[in-house]
């Protein structure tokens, strides 16, 4: 298949493009700058120049392809409303281009927060959740099944880790610990995060393109529940700084993420597609040292 990938110069695509190419697919990657275009080409994809807001370009890329994986998202946590709106417009444009074709449109979203429970693929974020906007965009995608689009949502956990991660939540926590001289957690450190290695996430996206049924919601979760206190301890040990409770506001937007208990399962996903995480879990990956080099 020819697969059009948005966010092709980003972190998930760094593993997904080689995964698709190794499986015999051709990849067309969206790139908004010369630097991004060079990165996309190095990963083995053809380049389509344009931005997330270039809706005509998105439609053209989708129409010229057999499948679409939408990874691009504006990670500006100071204006999530604008980021969610841009995401919604991109999904509508991609879906319109694929309408009636039966071709897959796979988008990235996030695992939901279900207080007191391990979130499953059947759960949804509350309407007042910070992630409610992306939840609404995912629902809009799934509604496109009725218009002949093989819609699939792949939900990513709080940490998609691996060698080369420079901007994810773990990389940010390490940078904050370096800057402040203390590796912090919020509360008593018992809140839990789900996590997945980037190579395992890439394999799930590929399987979603190849095999997932229309309307599927999949969880790219390797570790269901890693304590944030344990994450802080490993970071502190590697940096040689103390570990301690820190007020949530000192983490900026990350404070709310650290404070919430948000484990998630991928049990249903493993029944829907032949996917099993095989890469190191988050704590083991942190122990390999590449985050601290």
C-alpha positions as CSV (number, residue, x, y, z in Angstrom):
1,X,0.0,0.0,0.0
2,X,0.9,3.6,-0.4
3,X,0.5,5.2,3.0
4,X,0.2,9.0,3.6
5,X,1.6,10.0,7.0
6,X,1.1,13.4,8.6
7,X,3.6,14.3,11.4
8,X,6.1,12.4,9.3
9,X,9.1,14.2,10.8
10,X,7.9,13.6,14.4
11,X,8.8,11.0,17.1
12,X,6.2,8.3,16.3
13,X,6.9,8.5,12.6
14,X,10.7,8.0,13.3
15,X,9.7,4.3,14.0
16,X,6.6,4.1,11.9
17,X,8.0,5.0,8.5
18,X,10.8,2.4,8.7
19,X,8.3,-0.1,10.0
20,X,6.0,0.5,7.0
21,X,8.8,0.4,4.5
22,X,10.2,-2.8,5.9
23,X,6.8,-4.4,5.5
24,X,6.7,-3.5,1.8
25,X,4.6,-0.3,1.9
26,X,5.4,3.0,0.2
27,X,5.2,6.1,2.4
28,X,4.3,9.6,1.5
29,X,5.2,12.0,4.4
30,X,4.0,15.5,5.0
31,X,6.8,18.0,5.7
32,X,6.4,21.7,6.4
33,X,10.1,22.8,6.1
34,X,13.3,22.0,4.3
35,X,14.6,20.4,7.5
36,X,11.5,18.3,8.0
37,X,11.6,17.2,4.4
38,X,15.2,16.0,4.7
39,X,14.3,14.0,7.9
40,X,11.3,12.4,6.1
41,X,13.4,11.5,3.1
42,X,16.1,10.0,5.4
43,X,13.5,7.8,6.9
44,X,12.6,6.3,3.6
45,X,9.5,8.2,2.5
46,X,8.6,10.4,-0.4
47,X,7.9,14.0,0.6
48,X,4.8,16.1,0.3
49,X,5.4,19.7,1.3
50,X,2.7,21.3,3.4
51,X,1.5,22.1,6.9
52,X,-1.3,20.7,9.1
53,X,-3.4,23.7,8.1
54,X,-2.8,23.1,4.4
55,X,-6.1,21.3,3.9
56,X,-5.9,21.1,0.1
57,X,-2.5,19.4,0.5
58,X,-3.9,17.0,3.0
59,X,-6.7,16.1,0.7
60,X,-4.4,15.6,-2.2
61,X,-2.1,13.3,-0.1
62,X,-5.0,11.2,1.0
63,X,-6.5,10.9,-2.5
64,X,-3.2,9.8,-3.9
65,X,-2.7,7.1,-1.3
66,X,-4.2,3.7,-0.2
67,X,-4.2,4.6,3.5
68,X,-3.6,7.5,5.8
69,X,-2.0,7.7,9.3
70,X,-2.6,11.0,10.9
71,X,0.1,11.7,13.6
72,X,0.5,15.4,13.3
73,X,-0.7,17.5,16.3
74,X,0.2,21.0,17.5
75,X,1.7,20.4,20.9
76,X,1.1,23.9,22.3
77,X,-0.3,23.2,25.7
78,X,-0.9,27.0,26.2
79,X,-3.6,26.9,23.6
80,X,-5.1,23.5,23.4
81,X,-8.3,24.8,21.9
82,X,-6.5,26.0,18.8
83,X,-4.6,22.7,18.6
84,X,-7.7,20.6,18.9
85,X,-9.5,22.8,16.3
86,X,-6.6,22.4,13.8
87,X,-6.7,18.7,14.4
88,X,-10.4,18.5,13.8
89,X,-10.1,20.4,10.5
90,X,-7.3,18.1,9.4
91,X,-9.3,14.9,10.2
92,X,-12.4,16.3,8.3
93,X,-10.3,17.0,5.3
94,X,-8.6,13.6,5.3
95,X,-11.9,11.9,5.8
96,X,-13.6,13.8,3.0
97,X,-10.9,12.7,0.6
98,X,-11.4,9.0,1.6
99,X,-15.2,9.0,1.8
100,X,-16.7,6.0,0.1
101,X,-13.4,4.4,-0.6
102,X,-13.2,1.9,2.3
103,X,-9.6,3.0,2.7
104,X,-8.1,3.2,6.3
105,X,-7.8,6.5,8.1
106,X,-5.8,5.9,11.3
107,X,-5.4,8.7,13.8
108,X,-3.4,9.0,17.0
109,X,-5.2,10.0,20.2
110,X,-4.6,9.4,24.0
111,X,-5.6,6.8,26.5
112,X,-8.5,8.1,28.6
113,X,-8.5,8.8,32.3
114,X,-11.0,6.8,34.3
115,X,-10.6,7.6,38.0
116,X,-10.3,4.5,40.1
117,X,-10.1,2.1,37.2
118,X,-7.7,0.8,34.5
119,X,-8.9,2.4,31.3
120,X,-9.9,0.1,28.5
121,X,-10.6,0.6,24.8
122,X,-14.3,1.0,25.6
123,X,-13.8,3.9,28.0
124,X,-14.0,7.6,27.1
125,X,-12.7,10.7,28.7
126,X,-15.1,12.8,30.8
127,X,-16.5,15.9,29.0
128,X,-14.5,18.2,31.4
129,X,-11.2,16.4,30.9
130,X,-8.3,18.3,29.3
131,X,-8.3,15.6,26.6
132,X,-12.0,16.0,25.9
133,X,-11.3,17.9,22.7
134,X,-9.2,15.1,21.2
135,X,-11.8,12.6,22.4
136,X,-14.4,14.5,20.3
137,X,-12.1,14.5,17.3
138,X,-11.7,10.7,17.6
139,X,-15.5,10.3,17.8
140,X,-15.9,12.4,14.7
141,X,-13.5,10.1,12.9
142,X,-15.3,7.0,14.0
143,X,-18.6,8.5,12.8
144,X,-17.0,8.5,9.3
145,X,-17.4,4.7,9.2
146,X,-20.9,5.3,8.0
147,X,-19.5,7.3,5.0
148,X,-17.3,4.5,3.8
149,X,-14.0,5.3,5.7
150,X,-12.2,2.5,7.5
151,X,-11.7,4.7,10.6
152,X,-9.4,3.5,13.4
153,X,-8.2,5.3,16.5
154,X,-4.9,4.3,18.1
155,X,-4.6,5.7,21.6
156,X,-1.2,6.4,22.9
157,X,-0.2,6.4,26.6
158,X,1.5,9.2,28.6
159,X,4.9,8.0,27.7
160,X,6.0,6.7,24.3
161,X,9.6,6.1,25.1
162,X,12.7,4.9,23.4
163,X,16.2,6.0,22.2
164,X,15.9,9.3,20.4
165,X,13.0,10.7,22.5
166,X,13.8,14.4,23.1
167,X,10.5,16.1,23.6
168,X,8.1,13.5,25.3
169,X,7.0,13.7,28.9
170,X,9.9,11.6,30.2
171,X,12.5,13.9,28.4
172,X,10.7,16.9,29.9
173,X,10.8,15.4,33.4
174,X,14.5,14.8,33.0
175,X,15.2,18.3,31.8
176,X,13.2,19.7,34.8
177,X,15.2,17.5,37.2
178,X,18.5,18.7,35.7
179,X,17.4,22.3,35.9
180,X,16.1,22.2,39.5
181,X,18.5,19.7,41.0
182,X,15.7,17.5,42.2
183,X,13.7,14.7,40.6
184,X,10.2,15.4,41.6
185,X,6.8,13.7,41.7
186,X,3.4,15.0,42.8
187,X,1.6,14.0,46.0
188,X,2.9,10.7,47.3
189,X,4.1,9.4,43.9
190,X,1.5,6.7,43.7
191,X,-0.3,8.0,40.6
192,X,0.3,5.7,37.6
193,X,1.1,6.2,33.9
194,X,0.7,3.8,31.1
195,X,3.7,3.6,28.7
196,X,4.8,2.0,25.4
197,X,8.1,1.7,23.5
198,X,8.1,3.7,20.3
199,X,8.9,0.5,18.2
200,X,5.9,-1.3,19.7
201,X,3.7,1.7,19.0
202,X,4.9,1.8,15.4
203,X,4.0,-1.9,14.9
204,X,0.5,-1.3,16.2
205,X,0.0,1.6,13.8
206,X,1.1,-0.7,10.9
207,X,-1.3,-3.4,12.0
208,X,-4.1,-0.9,12.3
209,X,-3.5,0.1,8.7
210,X,-3.3,-3.5,7.5
211,X,-5.8,-5.3,9.6
212,X,-8.0,-3.3,12.0
213,X,-11.7,-3.3,11.3
214,X,-13.6,-0.1,10.7
215,X,-14.5,1.6,14.0
216,X,-11.7,0.0,16.0
217,X,-10.3,1.8,19.0
218,X,-6.8,0.4,19.9
219,X,-4.6,1.0,22.9
220,X,-0.8,1.1,22.3
221,X,-0.1,0.2,25.9
222,X,2.9,-1.9,27.0
223,X,3.1,-1.0,30.7
224,X,-0.3,-0.6,32.2
225,X,0.7,1.3,35.3
226,X,4.1,2.7,36.1
227,X,4.2,4.7,39.4
228,X,5.3,8.3,38.8
229,X,7.3,8.1,42.0
230,X,9.2,5.2,40.6
231,X,9.9,7.2,37.4
232,X,11.2,10.0,39.6
233,X,13.4,7.7,41.5
234,X,15.1,6.2,38.4
235,X,15.6,9.7,37.0
236,X,17.1,11.0,40.2
237,X,19.4,8.0,40.5
238,X,20.7,8.5,36.9
239,X,21.2,12.2,37.4
240,X,22.6,11.9,40.9
241,X,20.0,14.3,42.4
242,X,17.6,13.7,45.2
243,X,14.0,12.6,44.7
244,X,11.2,14.4,46.5
245,X,7.6,15.5,46.3
246,X,7.2,18.8,44.4
247,X,4.1,21.1,44.1
248,X,2.3,20.3,40.9
249,X,2.4,23.9,39.7
250,X,6.2,23.7,39.5
251,X,5.8,21.3,36.6
252,X,3.6,23.7,34.6
253,X,1.1,21.8,32.4
254,X,2.8,18.5,33.4
255,X,1.7,18.9,37.0
256,X,-1.9,17.9,36.3
257,X,-0.7,15.0,34.2
258,X,1.6,13.8,37.1
259,X,-1.1,14.2,39.7
260,X,-3.7,12.1,38.0
261,X,-3.9,8.3,38.4
262,X,-4.4,7.1,34.8
263,X,-3.5,3.5,34.1
264,X,-4.7,1.9,30.9
265,X,-4.9,-1.6,29.5
266,X,-4.4,-3.0,26.0
267,X,-6.1,-6.4,26.6
268,X,-8.9,-5.8,24.0
269,X,-6.4,-4.5,21.4
270,X,-4.5,-7.8,21.7
271,X,-7.6,-9.7,20.8
272,X,-8.5,-7.4,17.8
273,X,-5.1,-7.5,16.1
274,X,-2.0,-9.8,16.5
275,X,0.0,-7.3,18.6
276,X,2.2,-8.0,21.6
277,X,4.7,-5.5,23.0
278,X,8.2,-7.0,22.8
279,X,10.4,-4.0,23.5
280,X,11.7,-2.9,27.0
281,X,9.2,-1.4,29.4
282,X,9.6,2.2,30.6
283,X,11.7,1.5,33.7
284,X,14.0,-0.9,31.9
285,X,14.4,1.6,29.1
286,X,15.3,4.4,31.5
287,X,17.9,2.0,33.0
288,X,19.7,1.7,29.6
289,X,21.1,5.2,30.0
290,X,20.3,6.7,26.6
291,X,18.0,9.3,28.1
292,X,20.9,10.6,30.2
293,X,23.7,10.6,27.7
